[in-house]
Amino acid sequence: MIRSLVLFAHVVSVLALFVGLGLEWLSLDALRRSTARVEALRCLRVSTVVPRFSGIALALTVASGFYLGARFGVLGDGWMRASYAALLLMAIVGGPVARPAMRALRQAAQTPGDGVVSALRAAASHSILRLSLRVRVAFGLAVVYLMIGKPDAADSLLVMGLALALTIATSVSKRQPQSTLAEGYR
């Protein structure tokens, strides 16, 4: 009975983690596209609450996963070690790394007058926020694969490498040359 409850908590917390990542992604995207103060502040409220929700989901995922790993004697397996390393990376990138950019986003809401929308849009466009989300999604998906496939240590490292490659590939921006940009405004 306890194992079933812990497994249920583990699955629900993983689902909650991805719901939180999706909501954070959508709210930051909506904030970058907002045109009205009310709309921008609504998106800001969502984007500042969701990381706490995701953090709780991540903590519950780790705690229940540790219990299940100990129960089945797989804590020393390569896929478990890779999973915990990826979850630690997700926590660091979502917490201490992204915190200054999130703080700047909340401070942008204090901008007086109509400048608040442009200040919030600029703060929501911070590259660290986008990178943080990409890292957490890619490595979260990698962990889900590891939990399902339970590969050996070498294959687990390959999966982590693929998650890193996916993050890098999606982070490389396709910028237009300046002359093309200037022609678009004529």
C-alpha positions in Angstrom: 0.0 0.0 0.0 2.7 2.5 0.9 4.7 1.7 -2.2 1.6 2.3 -4.3 1.0 5.7 -2.6 4.6 6.7 -3.1 4.6 5.6 -6.7 1.4 7.6 -7.2 3.0 10.7 -5.5 6.0 10.2 -7.8 4.0 10.1 -11.0 1.7 13.0 -9.9 4.7 15.2 -8.9 6.4 14.6 -12.3 3.2 15.6 -14.1 2.9 18.6 -11.8 6.5 19.5 -12.7 5.8 19.5 -16.4 2.5 21.4 -15.9 4.5 24.0 -14.0 7.1 24.2 -16.7 4.4 24.6 -19.4 2.6 27.3 -17.4 5.9 29.2 -16.8 6.7 29.0 -20.5 3.3 30.2 -21.6 3.2 33.0 -19.0 6.6 34.3 -20.0 5.7 34.1 -23.6 2.4 36.0 -23.0 4.3 38.6 -21.0 6.7 39.2 -23.8 3.8 39.7 -26.2 1.6 41.7 -23.8 0.4 45.2 -24.8 -1.7 46.3 -21.8 -0.7 46.8 -18.2 -3.5 44.6 -16.8 -2.5 41.8 -19.2 1.2 42.1 -18.3 0.6 42.1 -14.6 -1.7 39.0 -14.8 1.0 37.1 -16.7 3.6 38.3 -14.2 1.6 36.9 -11.3 1.5 33.5 -13.0 5.2 33.5 -13.9 6.2 34.4 -10.3 4.0 31.8 -8.6 4.8 28.8 -10.9 8.5 28.4 -10.0 7.5 27.8 -6.4 4.9 25.2 -7.5 7.5 23.5 -9.7 10.1 23.5 -6.9 7.7 21.7 -4.6 6.9 19.2 -7.4 10.6 18.7 -8.0 11.3 18.1 -4.2 8.4 15.6 -4.1 9.7 13.9 -7.2 13.2 13.5 -5.7 11.9 12.3 -2.3 9.5 9.7 -3.7 12.1 8.7 -6.3 14.7 8.2 -3.6 12.3 6.1 -1.6 11.4 3.9 -4.6 15.0 3.6 -5.6 16.0 2.4 -2.1 13.0 0.1 -2.0 14.0 -1.6 -5.2 17.7 -1.5 -4.6 18.6 0.6 -7.7 20.0 3.7 -6.1 23.5 2.9 -7.4 22.4 2.1 -10.9 23.7 4.4 -13.7 20.3 5.7 -14.7 19.4 6.6 -11.2 22.7 8.6 -10.7 22.2 10.3 -14.0 18.6 11.1 -13.1 19.6 12.7 -9.8 22.4 14.7 -11.5 19.9 16.0 -14.0 17.4 16.9 -11.3 20.1 18.7 -9.4 21.0 20.6 -12.6 17.3 21.5 -13.1 17.0 22.7 -9.5 20.1 24.9 -9.8 19.1 26.3 -13.2 15.6 26.9 -12.1 16.6 28.4 -8.7 19.8 30.3 -8.1 20.6 30.8 -11.8 17.2 32.2 -12.8 16.5 34.0 -9.6 18.2 37.3 -10.5 16.3 37.5 -13.8 13.0 36.6 -12.0 13.8 39.3 -9.4 14.4 41.8 -12.2 11.1 40.8 -13.7 9.2 41.5 -10.4 11.1 44.8 -10.0 10.1 45.8 -13.6 6.5 45.8 -12.4 7.3 48.7 -10.1 8.0 50.9 -13.2 5.7 54.0 -13.0 3.2 54.8 -15.6 2.8 53.2 -19.0 6.4 52.2 -19.1 5.6 49.1 -17.0 4.6 47.1 -20.1 7.8 47.7 -22.0 9.9 47.2 -18.9 8.1 43.8 -18.2 8.4 42.8 -21.8 12.2 43.5 -21.7 12.7 41.7 -18.4 10.7 38.7 -19.6 12.9 38.5 -22.7 16.0 37.9 -20.6 18.0 35.1 -22.2 18.6 33.4 -18.8 14.9 32.8 -18.4 14.6 31.2 -21.8 17.7 29.1 -21.3 16.5 28.0 -17.8 13.2 26.7 -19.3 14.9 24.9 -22.1 17.4 23.2 -19.8 14.7 22.1 -17.4 12.4 20.8 -20.1 15.2 18.9 -22.0 16.7 17.4 -18.9 13.2 16.7 -17.4 12.3 14.7 -20.5 15.7 12.9 -20.3 14.9 11.9 -16.8 11.5 10.5 -17.8 13.3 8.5 -20.5 15.8 7.2 -18.0 13.0 6.2 -15.6 11.3 4.2 -18.4 14.3 2.7 -20.2 16.6 2.2 -17.2 19.7 2.1 -19.4 23.2 1.3 -18.2 25.6 4.1 -17.1 27.1 4.7 -20.6 23.7 5.0 -22.3 22.5 7.2 -19.4 25.4 9.6 -20.1 24.5 9.5 -23.8 20.9 10.5 -22.9 22.2 13.4 -20.8 24.5 14.4 -23.7 21.5 14.4 -26.0 19.5 16.6 -23.6 22.5 19.0 -23.6 22.7 19.0 -27.4 18.9 19.6 -27.6 19.2 22.5 -25.2 22.1 24.0 -27.2 20.3 23.4 -30.6 17.2 25.2 -29.4 19.1 28.0 -27.8 21.0 29.0 -31.0 19.0 31.9 -32.3 18.6 32.5 -36.0 19.3 36.2 -36.4 18.7 38.0 -39.6 21.5 40.2 -40.9 21.2 43.9 -40.0 20.5 44.9 -43.7 17.5 42.6 -43.8 16.2 44.0 -40.6 16.6 47.6 -41.9 14.8 46.7 -45.1 11.9 45.4 -43.2 11.3 48.8 -41.6 11.3 50.8 -44.9 
